[in-house]
Amino acid sequence: MERENIARAAKGDANAFEALMGAYETKIYALCLRMMGNPHDGEDAAQEAMLRIWRTIGQYRFESAFSTWIYHCLLYTSPSP
């Protein structure tokens, strides 16, 4: 189901993307919170990361776990605290 949602989201299906983010949003926020050091900045960073994921999901090539690709998006999105 995840692979199907990724493919649909890459074609612009917002519902598929929402389903994907529903599965990952807690982990995304937790990582951003650790990186940023406070809840407000963590929320902002998580939101920016999800926007980056939405914009670039078509670049995901199924060569690694989707969670690994998300982690890379977080690293390139989140500024240092």
TITORMI-163983 format. One line per 4 residues: their letters; for each residue x, y, z of N, C-alpha, C. Coordinates in steps of 0.05 Angstrom, whole numbers, plus 5000, padded with zeros to 4 digits. Atoms other than C-alpha are relative to their C-alpha. Example, Ala and Ser with C-alpha at 12.3 -4.5 7.8 and 13.67 -1.06 7.14 Angstrom:
BEGIN
as = 5018,4976,5000,5246,4910,5156,5018,5024,5000 ~ 4984,4976,4999,5273,4979,5143,4985,5022,5014
//
This chain:
BEGIN
mere = 5016,4976,5000,5000,5000,5000,5017,5025,5000 ~ 4983,4977,4999,5057,5048,5016,5011,5006,4972 ~ 4989,4996,5027,5088,5038,4947,4980,5013,4981 ~ 5022,4989,5016,5021,5052,4914,4995,5029,5007
niar = 5005,4972,4991,5011,5115,4956,5023,5018,4991 ~ 4977,4985,5009,5081,5139,4938,4996,5007,4970 ~ 5004,4997,5029,5067,5129,4863,4977,5020,4995 ~ 5022,4982,5004,5000,5164,4869,5007,5029,5008
aakg = 4993,4973,4991,5028,5222,4909,5019,5013,4980 ~ 4982,4989,5020,5083,5231,4857,4985,5011,4976 ~ 5017,4990,5022,5027,5242,4807,4982,5022,5009 ~ 5015,4977,4990,4997,5296,4851,4975,4993,5016
dana = 5023,5009,4984,4946,5255,4891,5004,5009,5029 ~ 4996,4990,4972,4940,5295,4956,4990,4981,5021 ~ 5010,5020,4980,4899,5240,4990,5020,4979,5005 ~ 4979,5020,4997,4954,5190,4978,5023,5011,5017
feal = 4979,4987,4985,5005,5239,5005,4992,5003,5029 ~ 5010,4997,4973,4962,5252,5066,5002,4973,5015 ~ 4998,5026,4988,4959,5177,5079,5029,4993,5007 ~ 4971,5005,4994,5035,5172,5074,5009,5016,5024
mgay = 4990,4983,4979,5047,5231,5120,4986,4992,5027 ~ 5013,5009,4975,4996,5203,5170,5017,4978,5013 ~ 4984,5022,4990,5042,5143,5177,5027,5010,5010 ~ 4972,4991,4993,5106,5185,5185,5000,5026,5016
etki = 4998,4973,4989,5086,5252,5215,5010,5000,5029 ~ 4990,5001,4973,5100,5232,5287,5030,4997,5001 ~ 4971,5004,5001,5170,5208,5269,5013,5025,4989 ~ 4989,4975,5012,5182,5270,5226,5002,5021,5022
yalc = 5000,4980,4979,5162,5315,5283,5021,4994,5022 ~ 4981,5008,4978,5203,5276,5335,5028,5006,4991 ~ 4972,4995,5010,5266,5281,5292,5005,5031,4998 ~ 4997,4971,5002,5254,5355,5278,5002,5013,5028
lrmm = 4999,4989,4973,5242,5369,5352,5028,4996,5011 ~ 4972,5005,4990,5309,5336,5369,5020,5018,4986 ~ 4981,4983,5015,5344,5375,5315,4998,5029,5007 ~ 5005,4971,4996,5313,5442,5332,5002,5007,5030
gnph = 4997,4995,4971,5311,5436,5408,4976,5012,5014 ~ 5024,4991,4987,5242,5465,5421,4975,4994,4983 ~ 5024,5008,5015,5170,5448,5402,4992,5018,4977 ~ 5009,4981,5021,5154,5511,5362,5017,4997,4975
dged = 4982,5003,5023,5215,5506,5318,4999,4972,4988 ~ 5003,5028,5010,5206,5430,5313,4975,4998,4982 ~ 5024,5001,5017,5135,5440,5286,5005,5014,4974 ~ 4994,4985,5025,5159,5492,5236,5018,4983,4981
aaqe = 4982,5017,5016,5215,5446,5213,4986,4976,4988 ~ 5015,5023,5010,5168,5387,5207,4982,5008,4977 ~ 5018,4990,5021,5120,5428,5165,5016,5006,4974 ~ 4982,4995,5024,5177,5451,5119,5009,4974,4988
amlr = 4991,5026,5010,5201,5380,5113,4978,4986,4984 ~ 5022,5012,5014,5133,5355,5093,4994,5014,4974 ~ 5003,4985,5025,5127,5410,5041,5022,4991,4980 ~ 4978,5009,5017,5195,5389,5014,4995,4972,4989
iwrt = 5007,5028,5008,5173,5316,5012,4979,5001,4978 ~ 5021,4998,5020,5110,5336,4974,5011,5009,4973 ~ 4989,4988,5025,5149,5377,4923,5020,4980,4986 ~ 4979,5016,5012,5203,5324,4912,4994,4970,5000
igqy = 5006,5029,4999,5167,5257,4921,5003,4986,4974 ~ 4996,5011,5026,5171,5246,4847,5029,4991,4995 ~ 4971,5007,5003,5247,5240,4855,5007,4974,5015 ~ 4995,5025,4985,5240,5180,4902,5001,4977,4980
rfes = 4996,5021,5020,5266,5119,4863,4997,4972,5011 ~ 5004,5027,4988,5249,5061,4910,5026,4984,5002 ~ 4974,5013,4997,5324,5046,4917,5007,4996,5029 ~ 4996,5002,4972,5321,5053,4992,4973,5001,5013
afst = 5025,4998,4986,5268,5051,5045,4989,5029,4998 ~ 5011,4974,5002,5220,5109,5040,5007,5017,5025 ~ 4992,4986,4975,5236,5126,5113,5028,5012,4998 ~ 4973,4990,5004,5309,5134,5093,5000,5025,4983
wiyh = 5002,4977,5018,5291,5181,5037,4988,5024,5015 ~ 5012,4979,4984,5247,5221,5085,5022,5012,5018 ~ 4979,4991,4983,5306,5226,5133,5019,5019,4985 ~ 4983,4982,5016,5349,5256,5078,4986,5026,4994
clly = 5015,4975,5004,5294,5306,5063,5001,5018,5025 ~ 5000,4985,4975,5293,5326,5136,5028,5013,5004 ~ 4974,4989,4996,5368,5336,5138,5005,5024,4982 ~ 4995,4978,5019,5367,5381,5077,4980,5023,5004
tsps = 5020,4980,4996,5307,5420,5101,5004,5015,5026 ~ 4999,4988,4973,5318,5433,5175,5026,5016,5004 ~ 4976,4984,4994,5365,5490,5192,5010,4992,5028 ~ 4989,5005,4974,5410,5484,5252,4986,5018,5020
p = 5013,4983,4979,5380,5509,5318,5015,5025,5007
//
